[in-house]
Amino acid sequence: MLKIHDITYSVEGRTLFENATVTIPTGHKVGIVGRNGAGKSTLFKLLRGELVLETGSIELPSRAKIGGVAQEVPGNEVSLLDTVLVEDKERASLMTESETATDPMRIAEIQTRLADIDAWSAEGRAAALLRGLGFTEDEIHMPCSAFSGGWRMRVALAGVLFAQPDFLLLDEPTNYLDLEGALWLETYLGKYPHTVLLISHDRALLNRAVNSIVHLESKKLTLYAGGYDDFAKTRAAKRAVQAAAAKKQDLARDHLQSFVDRFKAKASKAKQAQSRVKMLEKMEKITAPEDAARVVFTFPEPEELSPPIINMEGASVGYDGKQILGNLDLRIDQDDRIALLGRNGEGKSTLSKLLSNALDPMGGKINRHNKLRIGFFAQHQVEELNFAETPLQHLTAAMPGVFGPKLRAKLAGFGLGADQADTEVGRLSGGQKARLSLLLATLDAPHLLILDEPTNHLDIESREALVEALTAYTGAVILVTHDMHLLSLVADRLWLVKDGRVSPYDDDLDTYRKLLLQGDDKMKIERKAKVKAKPAAPVKRVFTRDEILALRSEARKCEQRMAKINDMAKKLEIKLADPALYDDKPSAVMWQKKYNEVCAAKDRAEELWMAALEKLEKAEK
């Protein structure tokens, strides 16, 4: 059992914990939540004894092992497998001693203990952990120096999971994982045999992997039963009761104070007035819950372009002459919200670079609208910020000629207030750095926004604000993320990147999640079954309900697209009907050209609409 009793701790004069108390039963899986900067990571340092409490105590069972992910695995020549194996300190020590021990009694003790801790299956267990976190069989025998920092963090995670400490402390473990790795970790933590304390802002992970939530708010720690959704409901109800009690008390205080003010000078009422003064003094103040400052993202609104904004026909892409993706027949319109699904290494990042024009196609055709602006956000961009400069200086460099108040308003639109605007980037939190990078990526109001893991380091309130902003955003969105909650709320189209191809994924996210958890063998069996079951004679296709709903959605989108284009055409017809326009011949030519483009887009949109209606009609027969 972990007992945190009346702890107080401050950093640079700011109190993070004040007489905070919570008890966590042995074996519980607990999510630690709270706003960025509330002190969650500091709590872990206090638990590990890296910081000294001002007052209070933290009680742990004697000889309990506490483990957390190392900041980084060194890029040395030790293999991934050996790096993980050495994290079990007792096994590593006994194995080393067994090679030099000569005393028969000691040799027997060593062998007995090695058997007790199941030392001989260690390599298999370590390899399984690494495979679960995305490494192939060949890669687990490669040296750490062959991998980037993000992949070495996965090795560090595998190491602490292999050591199986009594108290496992994980701080945002999914930040370096893809969707498959995050789902694997979710399942693994559910079966972990000891106590888990998990700092995370991933709602899906907090709903499935933990059975309790500890909320850090107002310098206190409060334990709630259940996952994150249960916590959110309970907390909302608690806040409503507190707000109602505070309002009722304020009315009672006002009533008593009014009596005192009216009758304190009258001798006949003096005793009654004094009695009410004492009642006011004894009344314990009920404070209404504070409403945290609303978290916002304010994306600039791009002008509308005629569809499609990107169209690919038989395109291929790769590196150094080696093709990664081919036969790409893809179309993106400005109202699309597309999630890229696929295992790590299948080519999601390659496709993102192709779409953003960072990679040239190796073959085929890619047509982009000539006015298309693209914004690209990837997690590595956060580390490329100048840590010695302030956000205001970054924005000044990006927007020459724009002055202070407007720049500060831009920063405020992404939740970076006056204090953060003038703080060196190196001193900002991970979430604040991510906000700055996202702001810089969207400055010129892109028509297409490509987001690669945008929620890393963002707290839950910020993630909800991002969902709202993306929902209101009038440009297209391409999402690559392990955050299932974000995907489920934002994406309305799914593309599966697999086996060198990109194709629409017709099932929903829950089906894809189950498929990932079942593994590659299940996928291969299903593919073989489909091939074997191919009928010799034509058989009428029976469409599922989800497929019909998807076709209806496509037909509806085509109809909406036609309505928008018709509206644009009518506005241009009015413009061209104005005789004054032809006084400026170049301007008249330009507007006529625009009208011709819209008419051409109208013809293409009508063809797509008719095709969508025909598919829907066949499916509903």
Stockholm file with secondary structure:
# STOCKHOLM 1.0

chainA/1-621         MLKIHDITYSVEGRTLFENATVTIPTGHKVGIVGRNGAGKSTLFKLLRGELVLETGSIELPSRAKIGGVAQEVPGNEVSLLDTVLVEDKERASLMTESETATDPMRIAEIQTRLADIDAWSAEGRAAALLRGLGFTEDEIHMPCSAFSGGWRMRVALAGVLFAQPDFLLLDEPTNYLDLEGALWLETYLGKYPHTVLLISHDRALLNRAVNSIVHLESKKLTLYAGGYDDFAKTRAAKRAVQAAAAKKQDLARDHLQSFVDRFKAKASKAKQAQSRVKMLEKMEKITAPEDAARVVFTFPEPEELSPPIINMEGASVGYDGKQILGNLDLRIDQDDRIALLGRNGEGKSTLSKLLSNALDPMGGKINRHNKLRIGFFAQHQVEELNFAETPLQHLTAAMPGVFGPKLRAKLAGFGLGADQADTEVGRLSGGQKARLSLLLATLDAPHLLILDEPTNHLDIESREALVEALTAYTGAVILVTHDMHLLSLVADRLWLVKDGRVSPYDDDLDTYRKLLLQGDDKMKIERKAKVKAKPAAPVKRVFTRDEILALRSEARKCEQRMAKINDMAKKLEIKLADPALYDDKPSAVMWQKKYNEVCAAKDRAEELWMAALEKLEKAEK
#=GR chainA/1-621 SS CEEEEEEEEEETTEEEEEEEEEEECTTCEEEEECCTTSSHHHHHHHHTTSSCCSEEEEECCTTCCEEECCSCCCCCSSBHHHHHHTTSHHHHHHHHHHTTCCCHHHHHHHHHHHHHTTGGGHHHHHHHHHHHTTCCTTGGGSBGGGSCHHHHHHHHHHHHHHHCCSEEEEESGGGGCCHHHHHHHHHHHHHCSSEEEEECCCHHHHHHSCSEEEEEETTEEEEEESSHHHHHHHHHHHHHHHHHHHHHHHHHHHHHHHHHHHHTTCGGGHHHHHHHHHHHHHSCCCCCCCCCCCCCCCCCCCCCCCSCSEEEEEEEEEETTEEEEEEECCEECTTCEEEEECCTTSSHHHHHHHHTTSSCCSEEEEEECTTCCEEEEETHHHHTSCTTSCHHHHHHHHSTTCCHHHHHHHHHTTTCCHHHHTSCGGGSCHHHHHHHHHHHHTTTCCSEEEEESTTTTCCHHHHHHHHHHHHHCCSEEEEECSCHHHHHHHCSEEEEEETTEEEECCSCHHHHHHHHHHCHHHHHHHHHHHHHTCCSSCCCCCCCHHHHHHHHHHHHHHHHHHHHHHHHHHHHHHHHTCGGGGGSHHHHHHHHHHHHHHHHHHHHHHHHHHHHHHHHHHHHC
#=GC SS_cons         CEEEEEEEEEETTEEEEEEEEEEECTTCEEEEECCTTSSHHHHHHHHTTSSCCSEEEEECCTTCCEEECCSCCCCCSSBHHHHHHTTSHHHHHHHHHHTTCCCHHHHHHHHHHHHHTTGGGHHHHHHHHHHHTTCCTTGGGSBGGGSCHHHHHHHHHHHHHHHCCSEEEEESGGGGCCHHHHHHHHHHHHHCSSEEEEECCCHHHHHHSCSEEEEEETTEEEEEESSHHHHHHHHHHHHHHHHHHHHHHHHHHHHHHHHHHHHTTCGGGHHHHHHHHHHHHHSCCCCCCCCCCCCCCCCCCCCCCCSCSEEEEEEEEEETTEEEEEEECCEECTTCEEEEECCTTSSHHHHHHHHTTSSCCSEEEEEECTTCCEEEEETHHHHTSCTTSCHHHHHHHHSTTCCHHHHHHHHHTTTCCHHHHTSCGGGSCHHHHHHHHHHHHTTTCCSEEEEESTTTTCCHHHHHHHHHHHHHCCSEEEEECSCHHHHHHHCSEEEEEETTEEEECCSCHHHHHHHHHHCHHHHHHHHHHHHHTCCSSCCCCCCCHHHHHHHHHHHHHHHHHHHHHHHHHHHHHHHHTCGGGGGSHHHHHHHHHHHHHHHHHHHHHHHHHHHHHHHHHHHHC
//
